[in-house]
Structure formats: C-alpha cells, structure tokens
Amino acid sequence: MQIDIIGVPIDLGADRRGVDMGPSAIRYAQLQPKLEELGYTVQDAGNIEVPIAEMCRVSNPKLKYVDCIIPMSRRVAGAVATSMQAGHFPLVLGGDHSLSIGSLRGAARNKKIGVIWLDAHADFNTDKTTPSGNIHGMSLAALCGLGDKSLVQLWDESVPVIDPQKVAIIGARDLDRGEKANLHEAGAMVMGMEQVDRFGMVAVVEKAIQQVGRDVDGIYLSLDLDALDPQHAPGVGTPVPAGLTQREAHLACEMIAETGKLIGMDLVEVNPILDVQNRTAILAVDFGLSALGRRIWNAK
C-alpha cells in the first residue's frame, strides 16, 4: 500500500498560534523513513496551501476566519479524495483540527465511513453554541450536518458527510454545555475519560469499533494529540489534564489497526512552540506507526 502524506499547516481554527508548524515537526520526527521501515511505499505530497492569519480577517466572531478556512477545507478534501481514489492511504498532518472538515469529507466521497475521534474535546460546537468562535471546535459537528451552512456544505451537499451514529469520540473530558446538547441530539457515541477509567481502554475501543465499523466501507481515525495527558504530550494548544496515557493511546491505535478497516488518518494539533524537544511530534509519529501495523512483537 502507498501512504500519501498531506500536510495542512493551519492555525486559523485555534486560539493559539504555532500549530501551523505541526506538519514540519512531525516530518522532522522521521515519519517517512519509519513508515518505509514498515514496508510501505510513501509519497510526501507536500503541504496544502493555507494563508496565514495576517492575510485573513474575522468577519464573524462566532466563526473566526471562516472565509479562509472554507477554501482550505476544499483543497484538503480534494487531496484526500484523490489519494483514496488511487487506492492509497491518506495520512494528514496538522495543523489544527479544523482541517478535518476537509479530510473526512474527502475520505467520505462516494463512501460510507465510520469515524473514531481520539480527542480531549468532541469538536461538536456550532456557531450557536461556541463560547470561543474557534472553528477547530466545530469540525465534527459540521461533518455530521450541524452548524453554519457554509461549513456543513462546503460545496452543494445537502446531507451530512458523516452519519453521527457512525462516530465514536474517545478520551473526551472537556465539553461545553451546548456541545453536550448537540451530541445528545445527534446520537454520537462519547466514551470519555470516565468510561476509560471505569471499563478500561480495551473495552472502550472494542465498543467504539463495534459502533462505527459495521456496514461501512472503512474507518477513519482522527487523532488530536491533546487526547493525551499533557505530561505525555506537552506540545498542544488546548491541553486538558487527566488524559490518556501514552500506552492507552497506543493500544487504541493498535486495536484499530487490527480491524483491517483503517482507510485514512489525521494527526493534528501538534504545536512545536509549546513542545519540549519535539516530544509531542515524536509521539504523533509513533501513534501513526501503531495505527499502520507496527508492533513490538509479532510472532508471525
């Protein structure tokens, strides 16, 4: 299988600057050679064109930088769709989580996909419920058909890109009040840190895979590094204490790999400015490798 690396250096969807350097940090952590060690053919497609914040303006404080984020999302969707149509595996490097409005849309073109969203946040706000106006907190809601028409449709689609019943959010621990109502109404599965603590990561991931993996053409994994506890992943813009351990995140990726249904992946919200010796980018690479089949021990 060929893996297509697609960089999206965007920080327009977030509160803090610096996450636009995430793709470079992940590449610097030896992503391509390590994927090639696993036997994959790897093509780095470079970066999607993204304007910097100084080139954009905030026309709506409830949808910050939306006029620049929408064209970016269209370009990302096209790149991911092209990769998948060629039978390749798109590996999208962020950048903030607003990029997933494009990546998952591209992955879902002519396909029914299940989504596993590893994140401290559900990203299920809309312009009506957002306390910040940051679009990286609206990406999953928009994909499920909730929120401002410009984000929900991008082009002229009239139906949600993702069936909310085929979404499982793992590791959530920071949800806004309105966001909770949106999640409840949509019917998306939320397996927060309380469930991880009560039942263990194996049970949580098994339930998520069962929920999103039936009657679909594949599973897409969108992994926000702030799903990890900040002691493991310090280089993120919106850290939330009491998160996943390094091993729990690896286990989730390993179990998803074992399904044989993974068709694409995002690695997002790596902020090198806030990182320590590129630790978070190195973790991102390691999680990508686990999701793509790397194991400490394989008896075969």
C-alpha positions in Angstrom: 0.0 0.0 0.0 1.1 3.5 -0.7 0.8 6.2 2.0 0.3 9.7 0.9 1.5 12.3 3.4 -0.6 15.5 3.2 0.5 18.5 5.3 -2.0 21.1 6.4 -0.2 24.0 8.1 -3.2 25.8 9.5 -3.7 27.6 12.8 -6.7 29.7 11.8 -9.1 27.4 13.7 -7.4 27.6 17.1 -6.8 30.2 19.8 -3.0 29.9 19.9 -0.5 30.4 17.1 2.2 27.8 16.3 0.2 24.7 15.4 0.7 25.5 11.7 4.3 24.3 12.3 3.0 20.8 13.3 3.4 19.2 9.9 7.1 20.2 9.8 7.7 18.9 13.4 6.1 15.5 12.6 8.1 15.2 9.4 11.2 16.1 11.4 10.4 13.2 13.8 11.3 10.8 10.9 7.7 10.0 9.8 8.6 8.9 6.3 11.6 6.7 6.9 9.9 5.0 9.8 6.8 4.2 7.6 9.2 2.9 4.9 10.8 0.6 7.5 7.3 -1.0 7.9 7.4 -1.8 4.2 5.1 0.9 2.9 5.7 3.0 -0.2 5.5 6.6 0.9 4.8 9.7 -1.1 5.0 13.1 0.6 2.6 15.4 -1.3 3.9 18.4 0.5 1.6 21.0 2.1 -1.9 22.2 1.2 -1.8 26.0 0.6 -3.1 27.8 3.7 -3.0 31.6 4.3 -1.5 32.9 7.5 -3.8 34.8 9.9 -2.4 38.1 8.9 -3.8 37.6 5.4 -7.3 36.8 6.7 -9.9 38.7 8.7 -12.6 37.8 11.3 -15.8 38.8 9.6 -17.9 36.8 12.2 -16.7 36.4 15.8 -18.7 33.2 16.1 -17.0 31.7 13.0 -13.4 33.1 13.2 -11.5 33.1 9.9 -14.3 31.1 8.2 -13.6 32.8 4.8 -10.1 31.4 4.8 -10.9 28.0 6.4 -13.5 27.0 3.8 -11.1 27.2 0.8 -8.5 25.3 2.8 -11.1 22.6 3.6 -12.0 22.3 -0.1 -8.3 21.8 -1.0 -7.8 19.2 1.7 -10.9 17.3 0.7 -9.7 17.2 -2.9 -6.3 16.0 -1.9 -7.7 13.2 0.3 -10.3 12.1 -2.2 -7.6 11.9 -4.9 -5.4 9.8 -2.7 -8.2 7.4 -1.9 -9.4 7.1 -5.4 -5.9 6.0 -6.3 -6.2 3.2 -3.7 -3.7 5.0 -1.4 -3.9 5.7 2.3 -4.0 9.5 3.2 -2.1 10.5 6.3 -3.0 14.1 7.0 -0.7 16.2 9.3 -1.9 19.2 11.2 -2.3 21.9 11.9 -5.4 22.5 14.0 -8.5 20.2 13.9 -10.5 22.4 11.6 -8.6 20.6 8.8 -10.8 17.5 9.4 -13.7 19.3 7.8 -11.8 18.7 4.6 -10.0 15.4 5.3 -13.1 13.4 6.3 -15.2 15.0 3.6 -12.6 13.8 1.1 -12.5 10.3 2.7 -16.3 10.0 2.6 -16.6 10.9 -1.1 -18.6 8.0 -2.6 -18.0 6.0 0.6 -19.8 5.4 3.9 -17.2 5.7 6.6 -17.1 5.2 10.4 -15.1 7.7 12.4 -13.1 7.3 15.6 -12.2 10.7 17.1 -9.5 10.5 19.7 -9.6 13.9 21.4 -9.9 15.7 24.7 -12.7 17.6 23.0 -15.7 16.5 21.0 -15.4 19.4 18.5 -19.2 19.3 18.3 -20.0 23.0 18.8 -21.7 25.2 16.2 -21.8 28.9 15.8 -24.8 28.9 18.1 -23.1 27.1 21.0 -19.4 28.0 20.7 -18.0 30.0 23.6 -14.9 31.0 21.5 -15.8 31.1 17.8 -12.9 28.8 17.1 -13.7 26.5 14.2 -11.5 23.7 15.3 -14.1 23.1 17.9 -16.9 22.8 15.3 -15.3 20.4 12.8 -17.0 17.1 13.8 -20.4 18.8 14.2 -20.1 20.3 10.7 -19.3 16.9 9.2 -22.4 15.5 10.9 -24.6 18.2 9.4 -24.8 20.6 12.4 -23.9 24.3 12.3 -23.4 27.0 9.8 -24.4 26.1 6.2 -21.0 27.2 4.8 -19.1 24.7 6.9 -21.7 21.9 6.6 -21.9 22.0 2.8 -18.6 23.5 1.6 -20.0 22.8 -1.9 -23.6 21.9 -2.5 -24.1 18.8 -0.5 -27.5 18.6 1.2 -26.9 15.7 3.5 -24.3 15.2 6.4 -21.0 13.8 5.3 -20.8 11.5 8.3 -23.7 9.6 10.0 -23.4 10.7 13.7 -24.4 7.1 14.6 -21.1 6.1 13.0 -19.0 8.4 15.2 -17.2 7.4 18.4 -15.3 10.0 20.4 -12.7 8.6 22.8 -10.9 10.4 25.6 -13.2 13.4 25.9 -13.0 15.4 29.1 -13.8 19.0 28.2 -17.2 19.5 26.7 -19.2 22.8 26.6 -22.8 22.8 27.7 -24.3 23.5 24.3 -22.0 21.0 22.8 -23.3 18.3 25.1 -26.8 19.0 23.8 -25.7 18.8 20.2 -24.0 15.4 20.9 -27.1 14.1 22.6 -29.4 15.2 19.8 -27.1 13.8 17.1 -26.6 10.5 18.8 -22.9 10.3 18.5 -21.1 7.9 20.9 -19.0 9.6 23.5 -16.6 7.5 25.5 -14.9 10.0 27.8 -12.2 9.5 30.4 -14.7 8.3 32.9 -15.5 5.4 30.7 -11.9 4.7 30.1 -11.2 4.7 33.9 -14.3 2.5 34.7 -14.1 -0.1 31.9 -10.5 0.1 30.6 -9.2 1.0 27.2 -9.8 -2.4 25.6 -13.5 -2.4 26.4 -13.9 1.2 25.3 -12.2 0.7 21.9 -14.0 -2.5 21.3 -17.3 -0.8 21.8 -16.3 2.1 19.6 -15.1 -0.3 16.8 -18.4 -2.2 17.1 -20.4 1.0 16.8 -18.6 2.6 13.8 -17.2 -0.5 12.0 -20.4 -2.2 10.9 -21.8 -1.7 7.4 -19.2 0.9 6.4 -16.5 1.0 3.7 -13.8 1.7 6.2 -12.8 3.5 9.4 -11.1 6.9 9.5 -9.1 7.8 12.6 -8.7 11.5 13.6 -6.2 11.7 16.4 -5.8 15.0 18.3 -2.6 14.9 20.4 -4.5 16.7 23.2 -6.3 13.4 23.8 -3.1 12.6 25.7 -2.4 13.8 29.2 -0.2 16.9 29.0 2.6 15.2 30.9 3.0 12.9 27.9 2.1 15.4 25.1 3.0 19.0 26.2 3.1 20.5 22.7 -0.6 21.1 22.2 -2.6 24.3 22.1 -5.5 23.3 24.3 -4.1 20.9 27.0 -6.6 19.3 29.4 -5.4 17.4 32.5 -6.2 13.8 33.3 -6.0 12.5 29.8 -5.0 9.3 28.1 -1.6 7.7 28.9 0.9 7.0 26.1 0.1 3.3 26.3 -3.7 3.8 26.2 -3.4 5.8 23.0 -1.0 3.2 21.5 -3.4 0.4 22.4 -6.3 2.2 20.7 -4.3 2.6 17.5 -3.1 -1.0 17.6 -6.7 -2.2 18.1 -7.9 -0.1 15.2 -5.1 -1.4 13.0 -6.2 -5.0 13.8 -9.6 -4.4 12.3 -8.1 -4.1 8.9 -10.6 -1.4 8.1 -8.5 1.8 8.6 -8.6 3.8 5.4 -7.1 7.2 6.5 -5.8 9.1 9.4 -5.3 12.6 10.8 -2.6 13.6 13.2 -3.4 17.1 14.5 -2.8 19.9 17.0 0.9 19.4 17.4 2.3 22.8 18.5 6.1 22.9 18.4 6.3 26.3 20.1 4.8 24.7 23.2 6.6 21.4 23.0 9.6 20.0 24.8 12.4 18.6 22.5 9.7 17.7 19.9 8.3 15.1 22.2 4.7 15.5 21.0 5.6 15.2 17.3 7.6 12.1 18.1 4.5 10.7 19.8 2.4 11.5 16.8 4.7 9.5 14.6 4.6 6.6 17.0 0.8 6.6 17.0 0.7 6.7 13.3 3.0 3.7 13.1 0.9 1.8 15.6 -2.3 2.5 13.6 -0.5 1.3 10.5 0.6 -2.0 12.0 3.9 -1.6 13.9 4.2 -4.0 16.9 6.9 -4.6 19.5 6.4 -8.3 18.9 4.9 -10.2 16.1 5.1 -14.0 16.3 4.4 -14.4 12.6 
